[in-house]
Amino acid sequence: MSQNKPVEEWKELNNARMICLLFAHLINRMIEKSDAEQPLPNERIQNYLQRVVRQADNLNRIIEKMLDFSRNHKVSSPVACLPTPYP
């Protein structure tokens, strides 16, 4: 496993989370602005919901990989984190 793999996984996890939030907010705003005269654009909402579902699937995949990794790489003793002086 490369040194950058955890960083890449974290970025991918964060990106998927932000995409889910973005499209959820867009759908919510569309619902708030809709009324009887201007119905909801079903095709756009369906597209946004598909993106949310796809990103939620990505989140699940990444989380499963992280859980599998943590199960297989248990630390035998606690890791001590000591403060390091800043120059």
WORAJO-V403719 format. One line per field, one symbol per residue. psi: psi as a letter, one per 30 degrees, with the letter a starting at -180 (. if undefined). A space follows every 10 residues. Layout:
# WORAJO-V403719
psi=???
This chain:
# WORAJO-V403719
psi=klefeeeeee eeeeeeeeee eeeeeeeeee eeflaefilk jeeeeeeeee eeeeeeeeee eeeeeeeeee efhkkflkkk jkkkkk.
